[in-house]
Amino acid sequence: MTDPRSAREAMRDVGMDTITLAGPLDAKLRAMREAGFGQVMLKANDLVGHPQGWQAAVAEVKASGLRVTGFQVLRDFEGLSGHLHDYKLDIAKTMLQMCAALDSPVLLACSSTSAHASQDPDHLARDLRKLAMLALPLGIRIAYEGLSWGRTINEYTTAWDVVSRADCPNLGVCLDSFHILAAKTPLDALADIEPDKVFLVQLSDFLWQETRTFEERMATARTWRVFPGEGVHTPQLIEMVQTLDRMGYAGDYSFEVFNDDYQQMPLPMVAERARRSALWLAEDVLRRSLPLPGQLRLQGR
């Protein structure tokens, strides 16, 4: 049995996302803390959906003792013009205000799916630079994620290209294993990314080998993700994490697991599944040599 102190040490760089759990915010935070997690990834609805208001939610998070990994998610921001751009700029400022109140170091922005957005990479880069400059005085970094169903940016390689064009110190990428696996983007392109420009890594797996259409990717992403080690892409997940580790990535890993079944389970049971995954990731993948093929899956740990 793993010693509780060594477990907490092993899990210090791994956090859970509130998206995975059902129930009120305080119950989610308590379940994470009791499972041994030291950090939490929050979404805007956690704050604005609080019965006592968003500032009460901020106080609740701070009282929990959990460190905030990041805040999500700003959608469909880049590539717009005129009144659409002005509208999204106001939304971004509100998101940044909430992010700053949480003392969150990162705001996640995902690539646009809007048919009204420009597909010019320089236009996209210009808008992301503007967003990053708004975040700079607040001490917030912008992590840009390529959604696997994004209109123009739908792989981490093209997300990195736009971030590189923008060339802003507090603008980097978020690498999400689901989108990389769903899009089947080769992992060898990770070597092209500057390690200090990876601001967040989100991990999850899913239960089938491929998603053939954008629609199937969206449905799987929003309802059928599982924790690392529970799905069918474990070897690729191991390769991704170990590649990042060799590159020198020393930041956080957050479990972004949307799963309808987990939403119907008691919070401690779901948090325990996440705990097993976090210990496997920290002890077997990051701190030990590659596990033997029979040890790759979490079942039976």
Phi, psi and omega in degrees: 000136182288132177297135183303322181292317179292328177295315179298320178296317181295328186267006190297333182260009183240133180227168177255157176256136179298340180304330186287332191255146173271165174100179181288162184301316184297325178291322177297314180298318180295318180296319178296313182297317181291336177280352176105004179282148180248001182211164185215139172262125186250155175241161185302323181297335176300327183271306187286341178271002181289134184299334179262008178100165189291328180289329174294323177296319177300315179298322179296317179298314182294325179289338182291337183084357178278136174283140179275119178289313182186177184228136183221158003215137174272120185250151170051043183275312193275150172093000181270164180225162173061224185293332178293319177296316180298320179299310182292332177295319176296319178298317180299319180297322177293317178299319179294324178298315179292321179300316180293322180297329178279353189060033178283131181282345188223137167250127180271130174236127182255155187296149188289144172249005188284134175287348180271355184272145175295150174257008178284117183299331178289325175295315179300316181296321180297318180291321178294325176296319178299316178299315181296322179292328174294326183279337188302312180295340181270357181072025183254138174261146178258120177257115184263125185245132175274104175295140182288355172240019177298150184293313182246315180258105182227018173216156182294336180293317179285329174298318179295323179299316181292319177298319179296320178297320182293324173051062180235136189298330182255023175244123179218198182246153166252128177257119181248118185298326180301310183294325177293315180291319182294321180277351182057040178285129180301138182284343182293341178288349175301330182296342181278349184267137175290125184305323182283000175259003171269106186267342181197143173237121178253132185240139170193167176229180173214175198260004175226163191289325185211160173239113193278336183231163176301320181297318179292324177298315181296316180296317179294316183298325188268350185221341191229027173283155175227170180288152176307134182095348180261346186256200185256004183247028184303314179302320179292322177297317178300315180299317180298309183295316181290328175296314178298320179297317179294329178291341181106011177294125182234019182270199187272153169244129180238136178275106176259094188237102171272123182205118182297326179295318180296331178292344180257007182251151175302141185305315181299327180291319178291317179297327177292323174299317179296320179300314179300319179295318181295318179294319176300314180298313185288318188270319184269323187268311186272331187252348182235171176291167182305128182298157174293153185308322181288350182255002188292329184267153182285334185305131176093356178294000000 
